[in-house]
Amino acid sequence: MTAADTSSSAATGALSHLRVLDLSRVLAGPWCTQNLADMGADVIKIEKPGDGDDTRHWGPPFFPDAEGKPTSHACYFAACNRNKRSVTVDMATPEGQQLIRELAMQSDVVVENFKTGGLKRYGLDYASLSALNPRLIYCSVTGFGHTGPYAPRAGYDLLIQAMSGLMSITGHADGEPGGGPMRVGVAVIDLFTGMYATTAILGALEARHRTGRGQHIDMALLDVAMAILANQGAGFLNAGNVPKRQGNTHPSVVPYQDFPTQDGNMLLAIGNDGQFARFCEVAGVDWASDERFTQNAGRVIHRDTLIPMMAALTRTRSTAEWVRLLEDKAVPCGPINHIGQAFDDEQVRARSLRIVQERYPGAQPPAGETVNRVVTTASPLRLSDTPVTLRHAPPALGQHTDEVLRERLGLDAARLQELRAKGVL
């Protein structure tokens, strides 16, 4: 799917009236600001001249050039920076700090993920900027928040997965092949933090409609990680149950896991007794009438008996055959795809979840620019009246510096050249 297939005027976006100043980098903050940008907000991403966001260099994999050879541009950056405009400003310089302050005075939202107190020395902390713009919503993303004994520490997704207990419930059980704590395959705490930050910003914007004032949002990776323990956390808090790793099985629902088939594996997600009865009907067994297995609670208790029986049965047919038979009876099941297979799935293709954009649509890329075509995964936000808009591919470093500073701050060519000569831009 190309940008032209879904592109609509920025004015149609739900947040097209908002201006966002993005001082964040890596993943949690940029994931939040990409959500806002996808909904139409004008997001200005401030990056360090010459280097930019850390993830521009986190590879391989790297983007290929026109000849298919790897460039120095990492694919990671593309995951969370669509629909933004990149402006290079050195905030370590007084002139750079002043430019950022002036942009903040025109903004509705600032998002940053510096360590606690890190922006105060530049005069870019919440107290400083809210004094200039009382309507400003200022979202800080840190590892541990702005209070507590760990507040000064840097936080990383992997560290937080370990500290929060998430790794203790992820992976195969001890004693099984490959047993031991395991991180989730993507930086899930960063991603959830970005989503929670998006929600908090939208809540603060709604509050501003009533109060006329902005506010500070203190968003911590550890807080988010503890929150998303969800049922596992509730089980400990209320019943004192410390859950353990159990691979792909579910602590409270059976059968809800992967099973071997004649040619590989499939996933069964049987969530109620009716689905289990229909599975048994398709499979030609009478287990649903066995009092041990009729109800889910019994299946959980007798898991060690039922699962080997099911595994022997599922091995008698191919994955595709099981999927065809069970889907017809509304029993949730599916293949266990690798990412390439997932993007080739007919439902994924029907939902147009692969987006192709050009950084310089209809124009020749600047000399030395080796990446123009960028592919990203579409936003899952589907709003009927104010759809997600596609305006900018994940930008080249500093691609929009002159454009934004002319448009927002009225700087002319001479002033831009002067700032660039000083290393400010």
C-alpha positions as CSV (number, residue, x, y, z in Angstrom):
1,M,0.0,0.0,0.0
2,T,1.3,3.4,-0.9
3,A,0.8,6.8,0.8
4,A,-1.3,7.9,-2.1
5,D,-3.8,5.1,-1.4
6,T,-4.7,6.5,2.1
7,S,-3.3,10.1,2.2
8,S,-5.9,12.7,3.1
9,S,-5.6,16.3,4.0
10,A,-4.0,16.9,7.4
11,A,-7.1,19.0,8.3
12,T,-9.2,15.8,8.4
13,G,-7.1,14.3,11.2
14,A,-8.6,14.1,14.7
15,L,-5.6,16.1,16.1
16,S,-4.9,18.3,13.1
17,H,-5.3,21.4,15.2
18,L,-2.5,20.4,17.6
19,R,1.2,21.2,17.5
20,V,3.6,18.8,19.2
21,L,7.3,19.4,20.0
22,D,9.1,16.0,20.2
23,L,12.3,16.1,22.2
24,S,12.3,12.4,22.7
25,R,14.4,9.7,21.1
26,V,14.7,5.9,20.8
27,L,11.2,4.2,21.3
28,A,8.8,5.1,24.1
29,G,8.5,8.8,23.4
30,P,8.7,8.5,19.6
31,W,6.0,5.8,19.7
32,C,3.7,8.3,21.5
33,T,4.4,11.2,19.2
34,Q,3.9,8.9,16.1
35,N,0.4,8.1,17.4
36,L,-0.3,11.8,17.7
37,A,1.2,12.5,14.3
38,D,-0.9,9.7,12.7
39,M,-4.0,11.4,14.1
40,G,-3.0,14.6,12.3
41,A,-0.9,16.5,14.9
42,D,2.0,18.5,13.4
43,V,4.9,16.9,15.2
44,I,8.3,18.6,15.1
45,K,11.1,16.2,16.0
46,I,14.1,17.9,17.4
47,E,17.4,16.0,16.7
48,K,21.0,16.6,17.4
49,P,22.9,17.9,14.4
50,G,25.0,15.2,12.7
51,D,23.8,12.3,14.9
52,G,20.1,12.5,15.3
53,D,18.0,10.0,17.1
54,D,20.0,7.0,18.5
55,T,17.9,4.6,16.5
56,R,19.1,6.0,13.2
57,H,22.2,4.0,13.8
58,W,20.8,0.9,15.5
59,G,21.5,-1.8,13.0
60,P,21.7,-4.0,11.1
61,P,19.3,-4.3,9.5
62,F,20.0,-1.2,7.4
63,F,18.0,0.3,4.5
64,P,19.3,-0.8,1.1
65,D,20.3,1.7,-1.5
66,A,19.2,1.6,-5.1
67,E,21.6,-1.2,-5.9
68,G,20.4,-3.2,-2.9
69,K,23.5,-2.6,-0.8
70,P,23.2,-1.7,2.9
71,T,23.4,2.0,3.7
72,S,24.3,3.5,7.1
73,H,20.6,4.2,7.8
74,A,19.1,1.7,10.3
75,C,15.5,0.4,9.7
76,Y,14.7,0.8,13.4
77,F,14.1,4.5,13.1
78,A,11.3,4.0,10.6
79,A,9.2,2.1,13.1
80,C,8.3,5.1,15.2
81,N,8.9,8.3,13.3
82,R,6.4,8.5,10.5
83,N,4.4,11.7,9.9
84,K,7.0,13.9,11.7
85,R,9.2,16.7,10.5
86,S,12.8,16.5,11.5
87,V,14.6,19.7,12.7
88,T,18.2,19.6,13.8
89,V,19.0,21.9,16.8
90,D,21.9,21.7,19.2
91,M,20.2,22.3,22.5
92,A,23.6,22.5,24.3
93,T,24.0,26.0,22.7
94,P,22.1,29.1,24.0
95,E,20.9,29.8,20.5
96,G,19.5,26.3,20.2
97,Q,17.8,26.5,23.6
98,Q,16.1,29.8,22.5
99,L,14.9,28.2,19.3
100,I,13.3,25.3,21.2
101,R,11.7,27.7,23.7
102,E,10.2,29.7,20.9
103,L,8.8,26.5,19.3
104,A,7.5,25.4,22.7
105,M,5.7,28.7,23.1
106,Q,3.7,27.8,19.9
107,S,3.1,24.2,20.9
108,D,0.3,22.4,22.6
109,V,2.4,19.4,23.7
110,V,6.0,18.7,24.5
111,V,7.2,15.1,24.9
112,E,10.7,14.4,26.2
113,N,12.6,11.4,27.7
114,F,15.7,12.8,29.3
115,K,16.7,11.6,32.7
116,T,15.0,13.3,35.6
117,G,16.2,16.9,35.8
118,G,18.2,16.6,32.5
119,L,16.5,19.5,30.7
120,K,16.5,21.9,33.7
121,R,20.1,23.0,32.9
122,Y,19.0,24.0,29.4
123,G,15.9,25.9,30.7
124,L,13.7,23.4,28.9
125,D,12.1,21.7,31.9
126,Y,8.4,21.8,32.6
127,A,8.7,24.7,35.1
128,S,10.6,26.9,32.6
129,L,8.5,26.2,29.5
130,S,5.1,26.3,31.3
131,A,6.0,29.7,32.6
132,L,6.2,30.8,29.0
133,N,3.2,28.8,27.8
134,P,0.8,28.0,30.6
135,R,-1.4,25.9,28.3
136,L,1.5,23.6,27.5
137,I,1.0,19.9,28.2
138,Y,4.5,18.5,29.0
139,C,5.0,14.7,29.0
140,S,8.1,13.3,30.6
141,V,9.0,9.7,29.9
142,T,11.7,8.2,32.3
143,G,12.6,4.8,33.5
144,F,11.5,5.3,37.1
145,G,9.6,8.5,37.3
146,H,10.4,11.8,39.0
147,T,10.0,10.6,42.6
148,G,11.3,7.7,44.6
149,P,14.8,6.4,45.3
150,Y,15.4,5.3,41.7
151,A,14.3,8.5,40.0
152,P,17.9,9.5,39.0
153,R,18.5,6.2,37.3
154,A,18.4,5.6,33.6
155,G,15.8,3.1,32.5
156,Y,15.9,0.6,29.6
157,D,13.2,-1.7,28.4
158,L,15.1,-4.9,29.1
159,L,16.1,-3.7,32.6
160,I,12.4,-2.9,33.4
161,Q,11.2,-6.2,32.0
162,A,13.5,-7.9,34.5
163,M,12.8,-5.7,37.5
164,S,9.0,-5.7,37.1
165,G,8.7,-9.5,37.1
166,L,7.6,-9.7,33.4
167,M,10.6,-11.8,32.5
168,S,9.9,-14.2,35.4
169,I,6.6,-15.2,33.7
170,T,7.9,-15.2,30.1
171,G,9.7,-18.2,28.6
172,H,9.6,-22.0,29.1
173,A,9.3,-23.4,32.6
174,D,12.4,-24.3,34.6
175,G,13.4,-27.9,33.7
176,E,12.1,-27.7,30.2
177,P,14.4,-27.2,27.2
178,G,15.2,-23.6,26.9
179,G,13.8,-22.9,30.3
180,G,14.7,-19.7,32.1
181,P,13.6,-16.0,32.2
182,M,13.1,-14.5,28.8
183,R,12.4,-11.0,27.4
184,V,9.5,-10.4,25.1
185,G,10.5,-10.3,21.4
186,V,9.9,-6.5,21.1
187,A,10.5,-3.7,23.6
188,V,7.0,-4.1,24.9
189,I,7.5,-1.8,27.9
190,D,8.6,1.0,25.7
191,L,5.7,0.4,23.4
192,F,3.1,0.3,26.2
193,T,4.6,3.4,27.8
194,G,4.2,5.2,24.4
195,M,0.6,4.1,24.3
196,Y,-0.1,5.1,27.9
197,A,1.6,8.5,27.3
198,T,-0.7,9.0,24.3
199,T,-3.7,8.3,26.4
200,A,-2.5,10.7,29.2
201,I,-1.8,13.5,26.7
202,L,-5.3,13.1,25.2
203,G,-6.7,13.2,28.8
204,A,-4.7,16.3,29.6
205,L,-5.9,18.0,26.4
206,E,-9.5,17.3,27.4
207,A,-8.9,18.7,30.9
208,R,-7.4,21.8,29.3
209,H,-10.8,22.4,27.5
210,R,-12.2,23.0,31.0
211,T,-9.4,24.6,32.9
212,G,-7.5,26.5,30.2
213,R,-4.2,25.2,31.7
214,G,-1.7,22.6,30.7
215,Q,-0.1,20.2,33.1
216,H,2.9,17.9,33.6
217,I,2.7,14.2,32.9
218,D,5.1,11.9,34.8
219,M,5.3,8.7,32.8
220,A,7.6,5.9,34.1
221,L,8.5,2.7,32.4
222,L,8.5,0.8,35.7
223,D,4.9,2.1,36.5
224,V,3.7,0.9,33.1
225,A,5.4,-2.5,33.5
226,M,3.8,-3.1,36.8
227,A,0.4,-2.1,35.4
228,I,0.5,-4.4,32.5
229,L,1.1,-7.4,34.7
230,A,-2.7,-7.3,34.6
231,N,-4.3,-10.6,35.7
232,Q,-0.9,-12.0,36.9
233,G,-0.4,-9.0,39.1
234,A,-4.0,-9.2,40.4
235,G,-3.5,-12.9,41.2
236,F,-0.5,-12.0,43.4
237,L,-2.1,-8.9,45.1
238,N,-5.3,-10.7,46.0
239,A,-4.4,-14.3,46.4
240,G,-0.7,-14.2,47.1
241,N,0.0,-16.3,44.0
242,V,3.5,-15.8,42.6
243,P,3.1,-17.0,39.0
244,K,5.8,-18.9,37.2
245,R,6.9,-19.3,33.6
246,Q,4.8,-21.9,31.7
247,G,5.7,-21.3,28.1
248,N,2.8,-20.8,25.8
249,T,0.2,-22.2,28.1
250,H,-2.3,-20.1,30.1
251,P,-2.5,-20.2,33.9
252,S,-6.3,-20.0,33.9
253,V,-7.6,-21.3,30.6
254,V,-7.1,-24.7,29.0
255,P,-6.5,-25.6,26.2
256,Y,-5.0,-22.3,25.2
257,Q,-1.5,-22.9,23.7
258,D,0.4,-24.3,20.8
259,F,0.0,-27.8,19.6
260,P,2.1,-30.0,17.2
261,T,0.5,-30.9,13.8
262,Q,1.5,-33.2,11.0
263,D,3.6,-30.5,9.4
264,G,4.5,-28.1,12.1
265,N,2.5,-26.3,14.8
266,M,-0.7,-24.5,15.3
267,L,-2.2,-22.3,18.0
268,L,-5.5,-23.1,19.8
269,A,-7.1,-20.4,21.9
270,I,-10.2,-22.2,23.3
271,G,-11.6,-19.7,25.8
272,N,-14.9,-21.3,26.8
273,D,-16.7,-24.6,27.3
274,G,-18.7,-24.3,24.1
275,Q,-15.6,-23.9,22.0
276,F,-14.1,-27.0,23.6
277,A,-17.2,-29.0,22.9
278,R,-17.1,-27.9,19.2
279,F,-13.4,-28.9,19.0
280,C,-14.2,-32.3,20.3
281,E,-17.0,-32.6,17.8
282,V,-14.6,-31.8,14.9
283,A,-11.9,-34.1,16.3
284,G,-14.3,-37.0,16.7
285,V,-13.7,-37.5,20.5
286,D,-16.1,-37.5,23.4
287,W,-13.9,-35.6,25.9
288,A,-16.4,-32.8,26.4
289,S,-18.7,-35.3,28.2
290,D,-15.9,-36.4,30.5
291,E,-16.6,-34.6,33.8
292,R,-12.9,-33.8,34.2
293,F,-12.9,-31.8,31.0
294,T,-16.5,-30.5,30.6
295,Q,-15.7,-27.2,32.3
296,N,-12.7,-25.0,32.1
297,A,-11.8,-25.2,35.8
298,G,-11.7,-29.0,35.5
299,R,-9.5,-28.8,32.4
300,V,-7.1,-26.5,34.3
301,I,-6.9,-29.0,37.1
302,H,-6.4,-32.0,34.8
303,R,-4.2,-30.1,32.3
304,D,-1.4,-32.7,32.6
305,T,-3.8,-35.4,31.4
306,L,-5.7,-33.5,28.7
307,I,-2.8,-31.8,26.9
308,P,-0.8,-35.0,25.9
309,M,-4.1,-36.5,24.6
310,M,-4.7,-33.4,22.5
311,A,-1.2,-33.3,21.2
312,A,-1.4,-36.9,20.0
313,L,-4.6,-36.0,18.3
314,T,-3.4,-32.8,16.6
315,R,-0.4,-34.6,15.1
316,T,-2.8,-36.6,12.9
317,R,-3.7,-33.6,10.6
318,S,-1.8,-30.7,9.0
319,T,-2.0,-27.2,10.3
320,A,-4.0,-26.0,7.3
321,E,-6.5,-28.8,7.7
322,W,-7.0,-28.1,11.4
323,V,-7.5,-24.4,10.7
324,R,-10.0,-25.1,7.9
325,L,-12.0,-27.6,10.1
326,L,-12.0,-25.6,13.3
327,E,-12.7,-22.2,11.7
328,D,-15.8,-23.7,10.2
329,K,-17.0,-24.4,13.8
330,A,-15.9,-21.0,15.2
331,V,-13.1,-22.5,17.3
332,P,-10.2,-20.0,17.5
333,C,-7.1,-21.4,15.9
334,G,-4.3,-20.4,13.5
335,P,-0.8,-21.0,12.2
336,I,2.3,-19.8,14.1
337,N,3.8,-17.5,11.5
338,H,7.1,-15.9,11.2
339,I,7.0,-12.2,10.4
340,G,7.3,-12.6,6.7
341,Q,4.3,-15.0,6.7
342,A,2.4,-12.6,8.8
343,F,2.8,-9.8,6.4
344,D,1.8,-12.1,3.5
345,D,-1.4,-13.2,5.3
346,E,-4.5,-12.5,3.3
347,Q,-6.2,-10.6,6.2
348,V,-3.1,-8.5,6.8
349,R,-3.0,-7.6,3.1
350,A,-6.8,-6.9,3.1
351,R,-6.4,-4.5,5.9
352,S,-3.5,-2.7,4.0
353,L,-1.2,-2.9,7.0
354,R,1.9,-2.4,4.8
355,I,2.5,1.3,4.0
356,V,5.0,2.5,1.4
357,Q,6.1,6.2,1.4
358,E,8.7,8.3,-0.2
359,R,10.7,10.9,1.8
360,Y,10.8,13.2,-1.3
361,P,7.6,12.4,-3.2
362,G,7.7,13.7,-6.8
363,A,11.2,15.1,-6.3
364,Q,14.7,14.0,-6.7
365,P,16.4,13.2,-3.4
366,P,19.2,15.6,-2.4
367,A,22.7,14.6,-3.4
368,G,24.1,12.0,-1.1
369,E,20.7,10.8,0.1
370,T,20.6,7.1,-0.3
371,V,17.2,6.3,1.2
372,N,13.9,7.6,-0.3
373,R,11.4,4.7,-0.2
374,V,10.4,3.7,3.4
375,V,8.0,0.9,4.3
376,T,6.2,1.0,7.7
377,T,3.3,-0.8,9.4
378,A,0.0,1.1,9.2
379,S,-1.5,2.6,12.3
380,P,-4.2,0.3,13.8
381,L,-6.3,3.4,14.6
382,R,-9.4,3.3,12.4
383,L,-11.5,6.4,12.9
384,S,-14.5,6.6,10.5
385,D,-14.8,10.4,10.3
386,T,-11.3,11.6,11.1
387,P,-9.0,8.9,9.7
388,V,-5.3,8.6,10.2
389,T,-3.4,10.7,7.7
390,L,-0.2,10.0,5.9
391,R,1.8,13.2,5.3
392,H,5.5,12.4,5.8
393,A,7.6,9.4,5.6
394,P,10.0,8.8,8.5
395,P,12.2,11.8,7.8
396,A,15.9,12.2,6.9
397,L,17.9,13.8,9.6
398,G,17.2,17.6,9.5
399,Q,15.0,17.2,6.4
400,H,12.6,19.9,7.5
401,T,14.9,22.3,9.5
402,D,14.7,25.3,7.1
403,E,11.0,24.7,6.3
404,V,9.9,24.6,10.0
405,L,12.1,27.5,11.2
406,R,10.9,29.7,8.3
407,E,7.3,28.7,8.8
408,R,7.2,28.8,12.6
409,L,9.8,31.4,13.7
410,G,10.1,33.5,10.5
411,L,13.8,33.0,10.1
412,D,15.2,34.1,6.8
413,A,17.9,32.4,4.7
414,A,20.6,34.6,6.1
415,R,19.7,33.8,9.7
416,L,19.5,30.1,8.9
417,Q,22.9,30.2,7.3
418,E,24.3,32.1,10.3
419,L,23.0,29.5,12.8
420,R,24.2,26.7,10.6
421,A,27.7,28.2,10.5
422,K,27.7,28.3,14.3
423,G,26.8,24.6,14.5
424,V,23.4,25.4,16.1
425,L,21.5,23.6,13.3
